[in-house]
Amino acid sequence: MGDVIDLELEIDELVVEGIPRSDRERFAGALRRELERLLRERVLPASLRQSREVKHLTPRTPSVPGDASANQLGAAVARTIYEALSR
């Protein structure tokens, strides 16, 4: 079994346009679950193996259909954040 790593990821501000107020909780939950899954199941990127603070991160815009649900959008945004942190 691999080493256990204590990782804390704090997102102070995330700007996502077009999500109705009624869907924000679903979006946030999907984003959190997908980030947790990615960090648990994939090899931790070297950039995250040491303590550091990222002041500003601009991930690419995820490609999602116009009728994507809040859950789909949250998961897609989580994947782009993970990719940006992996650079």
C-alpha positions as CSV (number, residue, x, y, z in Angstrom):
1,M,0.0,0.0,0.0
2,G,1.3,3.5,-0.9
3,D,2.2,6.3,1.5
4,V,-0.6,8.3,3.0
5,I,-0.2,12.0,2.1
6,D,-1.9,14.8,4.1
7,L,-3.1,17.3,1.5
8,E,-5.1,20.4,2.0
9,L,-6.5,22.3,-1.0
10,E,-8.3,25.5,-0.3
11,I,-9.9,27.5,-3.0
12,D,-10.6,31.1,-1.8
13,E,-12.4,32.2,-4.9
14,L,-13.7,30.4,-8.0
15,V,-15.4,32.5,-10.7
16,V,-17.8,30.5,-12.8
17,E,-20.5,32.3,-14.8
18,G,-23.9,31.0,-15.8
19,I,-24.7,28.8,-12.9
20,P,-28.1,29.6,-11.4
21,R,-28.2,30.3,-7.7
22,S,-30.4,27.2,-7.2
23,D,-27.6,24.9,-8.7
24,R,-24.6,26.3,-6.9
25,E,-24.7,23.7,-4.1
26,R,-24.9,20.8,-6.6
27,F,-22.0,22.4,-8.6
28,A,-19.8,22.8,-5.5
29,G,-20.5,19.3,-4.4
30,A,-19.7,17.8,-7.7
31,L,-16.5,19.8,-7.9
32,R,-15.4,18.7,-4.5
33,R,-16.2,15.1,-5.1
34,E,-14.4,15.0,-8.4
35,L,-11.3,16.8,-7.0
36,E,-11.2,14.3,-4.1
37,R,-11.5,11.4,-6.5
38,L,-8.7,12.7,-8.8
39,L,-6.4,13.3,-5.9
40,R,-7.1,9.9,-4.3
41,E,-7.0,7.8,-7.5
42,R,-4.3,9.4,-9.6
43,V,-0.6,9.8,-8.9
44,L,-0.1,13.0,-7.0
45,P,1.6,15.5,-9.4
46,A,5.1,16.4,-8.4
47,S,4.0,20.0,-8.1
48,L,1.8,19.0,-5.2
49,R,4.3,16.9,-3.3
50,Q,5.7,19.9,-1.5
51,S,4.1,22.6,0.5
52,R,3.3,25.6,-1.7
53,E,0.8,28.3,-2.2
54,V,-0.6,29.1,-5.6
55,K,-1.7,32.7,-5.6
56,H,-3.5,32.6,-9.0
57,L,-4.5,29.7,-11.2
58,T,-6.2,30.1,-14.5
59,P,-7.3,26.6,-15.8
60,R,-8.5,26.2,-19.3
61,T,-12.2,26.5,-20.0
62,P,-13.8,23.0,-19.8
63,S,-15.6,21.7,-22.9
64,V,-19.1,20.9,-21.8
65,P,-22.4,20.8,-23.7
66,G,-24.6,23.9,-23.3
67,D,-27.2,21.8,-21.5
68,A,-24.7,20.3,-19.0
69,S,-26.1,19.8,-15.5
70,A,-24.5,21.5,-12.4
71,N,-23.0,18.1,-11.5
72,Q,-21.4,17.7,-15.0
73,L,-20.1,21.2,-15.0
74,G,-18.7,20.8,-11.4
75,A,-16.9,17.6,-12.4
76,A,-15.5,19.2,-15.6
77,V,-14.2,22.3,-13.7
78,A,-12.6,20.0,-11.1
79,R,-10.7,18.1,-13.9
80,T,-9.4,21.4,-15.4
81,I,-8.3,22.6,-11.9
82,Y,-6.5,19.3,-11.4
83,E,-4.8,19.6,-14.8
84,A,-3.7,23.1,-14.0
85,L,-2.3,22.1,-10.7
86,S,-0.4,19.3,-12.4
87,R,1.6,21.6,-14.5
